[in-house]
Amino acid sequence: MKYIMLHTGAKMPALGLGTWQAAKGEVARAVTEALRIGYRHVDCAHVYGNENEVGEALAATPVPRRELWITSKLWNNSQCPKDVRPALERSLEALGLDYLDLYLIHWPVQLSHTVMYPQSGSDLIAWTEEHALETWSALEDCVRAGLVRHIGTSNFSMKKIQVLLDKGSILPAVSQVEMHPYLQQNKMRAYCQANGMGITGFAPLGSKHRPAHQHKEGEPGLLNHPDILAMAERLGTTPASILLGWAVSRGTSVIPKSTNPERLRQNLAAADLELAEADMAIISAMDMSYRFLDGSHWMLKGSPYTLENIWDGE
Ligand SMILES: NC(=O)c1ccc[n+]([C@@H]2O[C@H](COP(=O)([O-])OP(=O)(O)OC[C@H]3O[C@@H](n4cnc5c(N)ncnc54)[C@H](OP(=O)(O)O)[C@@H]3O)[C@@H](O)[C@H]2O)c1
């Protein structure tokens, strides 16, 4: 397994298992199988609604805790400082753990505390720098209390991360963002490198299983892009392996979701694929700053959120 070195000296396994949309009744089996075949990094979140099943697999694995990297995420309705530690403790309890390796602010989007998913614009509260710093400070307290080893961001622009870098006391360890050949995140990648942060890519295979309302008409396919198909055929591997091998070859971490034993194995093996420079160049040319998950589901009528103020034009 390749690792991403973080500024604390910790090593995060480059390839992890995604668990979003991993169905109840399937996810414990998938995590158990993943750990059995060599995965050591699992990406979780309270909002995925399955952390207790991930916890069943963690409780049963013979793999020592110190060899595992477990990430979870603070949901948007628990960003008020008083709600941060209880939210983290809920995830720890569900996962059956004493500490997390990484806890991320899931979105730079705030929801009223009683709302899990917004039904109207009034369920959403505008994002401010002051609010972000208060959330961050509560997360820093969780690090000091030993409940989590690293804290970081998810779906944050560089502009929003910079506020935490400038005014926080603990550096964000990881930026988790959508990343694949259509959204290569070259600026974010360089920014993270320059600031000693790791970068993790979600939706590396195009997230085709995301909910229907998050699909856009005519969106491009990744696994069936002709260049990816041709490369996979030439190298005697699969399109998914090309996408994951590309991610790890450029020094990023990646968290494909699968609950299928054969695809779990295929995805893990892809972390060892070394793509030639010429093949990396073919994939470089595919960048078109295209987001499969652009956050437009936060833009209900009357919501303070827009594509511009979530992504800051990046
Ligand atoms: N921070 C965030 O806001 C955020 C957002 C989205 C996702 N994430 C994290 O990132 C993880 C990955 O992203 P994602 O789940 O959206 O999508 P993804 O990993 O890009 O795609 C998952 C889909 O690809 C299929 N698949 C897996 N391996 C395959 C292979 N080798 N060949 C063909 N198809 C394959 C899966 O089906 P099977 O299960 O049937 O194999 C599933 O339908 C999530 O699970 C979650 O942990 C984070």
The ligand as an SDF file (V2000), in Angstrom:
LIG
                    3D

 48 52  0  0  0  0  0  0  0  0999 V2000
  -16.9330   14.4720    1.1230 N   0  0  0  0  0  0  0  0  0  0  0  0
  -17.9910   14.3560    0.3620 C   0  0  0  0  0  0  0  0  0  0  0  0
  -18.8420   15.2620    0.2490 O   0  0  0  0  0  0  0  0  0  0  0  0
  -18.1750   13.0950   -0.4170 C   0  0  0  0  0  0  0  0  0  0  0  0
  -19.0640   13.0780   -1.5040 C   0  0  0  0  0  0  0  0  0  0  0  0
  -19.1950   11.8960   -2.2080 C   0  0  0  0  0  0  0  0  0  0  0  0
  -18.4760   10.7730   -1.8310 C   0  0  0  0  0  0  0  0  0  0  0  0
  -17.6370   10.8100   -0.7530 N   0  0  0  0  0  0  0  0  0  0  0  0
  -16.8740    9.6160   -0.3300 C   0  0  0  0  0  0  0  0  0  0  0  0
  -16.1850    9.1200   -1.4780 O   0  0  0  0  0  0  0  0  0  0  0  0
  -16.5790    7.7680   -1.7130 C   0  0  0  0  0  0  0  0  0  0  0  0
  -16.5120    7.4510   -3.1960 C   0  0  0  0  0  0  0  0  0  0  0  0
  -17.3600    8.2700   -3.9630 O   0  0  0  0  0  0  0  0  0  0  0  0
  -18.7760    7.7900   -4.4990 P   0  0  0  0  0  0  0  0  0  0  0  0
  -19.2610    6.7000   -3.6090 O   0  0  0  0  0  0  0  0  0  0  0  0
  -19.6190    8.9840   -4.6590 O   0  0  0  0  0  0  0  0  0  0  0  0
  -18.5430    7.2380   -5.9420 O   0  0  0  0  0  0  0  0  0  0  0  0
  -17.4500    6.3450   -6.7310 P   0  0  0  0  0  0  0  0  0  0  0  0
  -16.5400    5.6530   -5.7810 O   0  0  0  0  0  0  0  0  0  0  0  0
  -16.9080    7.2180   -7.7880 O   0  0  0  0  0  0  0  0  0  0  0  0
  -18.3890    5.2970   -7.4610 O   0  0  0  0  0  0  0  0  0  0  0  0
  -19.0350    4.2620   -6.7770 C   0  0  0  0  0  0  0  0  0  0  0  0
  -19.8270    3.4700   -7.8070 C   0  0  0  0  0  0  0  0  0  0  0  0
  -18.9230    2.7990   -8.6940 O   0  0  0  0  0  0  0  0  0  0  0  0
  -19.1770    1.3830   -8.6440 C   0  0  0  0  0  0  0  0  0  0  0  0
  -17.8550    0.7180   -8.7200 N   0  0  0  0  0  0  0  0  0  0  0  0
  -16.9690    0.5200   -7.7240 C   0  0  0  0  0  0  0  0  0  0  0  0
  -15.8640   -0.1030   -8.1720 N   0  0  0  0  0  0  0  0  0  0  0  0
  -16.0570   -0.3180   -9.4910 C   0  0  0  0  0  0  0  0  0  0  0  0
  -15.2760   -0.9370  -10.4960 C   0  0  0  0  0  0  0  0  0  0  0  0
  -14.0780   -1.4590  -10.2280 N   0  0  0  0  0  0  0  0  0  0  0  0
  -15.7970   -0.9790  -11.7590 N   0  0  0  0  0  0  0  0  0  0  0  0
  -17.0220   -0.4530  -12.0340 C   0  0  0  0  0  0  0  0  0  0  0  0
  -17.8050    0.1480  -11.1170 N   0  0  0  0  0  0  0  0  0  0  0  0
  -17.3210    0.2120   -9.8530 C   0  0  0  0  0  0  0  0  0  0  0  0
  -19.8820    1.1300   -7.3400 C   0  0  0  0  0  0  0  0  0  0  0  0
  -20.7360    0.0180   -7.4310 O   0  0  0  0  0  0  0  0  0  0  0  0
  -20.5240   -1.3450   -6.5520 P   0  0  0  0  0  0  0  0  0  0  0  0
  -20.6090   -0.9670   -5.1050 O   0  0  0  0  0  0  0  0  0  0  0  0
  -21.6620   -2.1900   -6.9980 O   0  0  0  0  0  0  0  0  0  0  0  0
  -19.1840   -1.9080   -6.9200 O   0  0  0  0  0  0  0  0  0  0  0  0
  -20.7060    2.4060   -7.2000 C   0  0  0  0  0  0  0  0  0  0  0  0
  -21.8740    2.3420   -7.9870 O   0  0  0  0  0  0  0  0  0  0  0  0
  -17.9720    7.7010   -1.0890 C   0  0  0  0  0  0  0  0  0  0  0  0
  -18.4440    6.3920   -0.9180 O   0  0  0  0  0  0  0  0  0  0  0  0
  -17.7620    8.4740    0.1700 C   0  0  0  0  0  0  0  0  0  0  0  0
  -17.1060    7.6900    1.1500 O   0  0  0  0  0  0  0  0  0  0  0  0
  -17.4520   11.9670   -0.0640 C   0  0  0  0  0  0  0  0  0  0  0  0
  1  2  1  0
  2  3  2  0
  2  4  1  0
  4  5  1  0
  4 48  2  0
  5  6  2  0
  6  7  1  0
  7  8  2  0
  8  9  1  0
  8 48  1  0
  9 10  1  0
  9 46  1  0
 10 11  1  0
 11 12  1  0
 11 44  1  0
 12 13  1  0
 13 14  1  0
 14 15  2  0
 14 16  1  0
 14 17  1  0
 17 18  1  0
 18 19  2  0
 18 20  1  0
 18 21  1  0
 21 22  1  0
 22 23  1  0
 23 24  1  0
 23 42  1  0
 24 25  1  0
 25 26  1  0
 25 36  1  0
 26 27  1  0
 26 35  1  0
 27 28  2  0
 28 29  1  0
 29 30  1  0
 29 35  2  0
 30 31  1  0
 30 32  2  0
 32 33  1  0
 33 34  2  0
 34 35  1  0
 36 37  1  0
 36 42  1  0
 37 38  1  0
 38 39  2  0
 38 40  1  0
 38 41  1  0
 42 43  1  0
 44 45  1  0
 44 46  1  0
 46 47  1  0
M  CHG  2   8   1  16  -1
M  END
$$$$
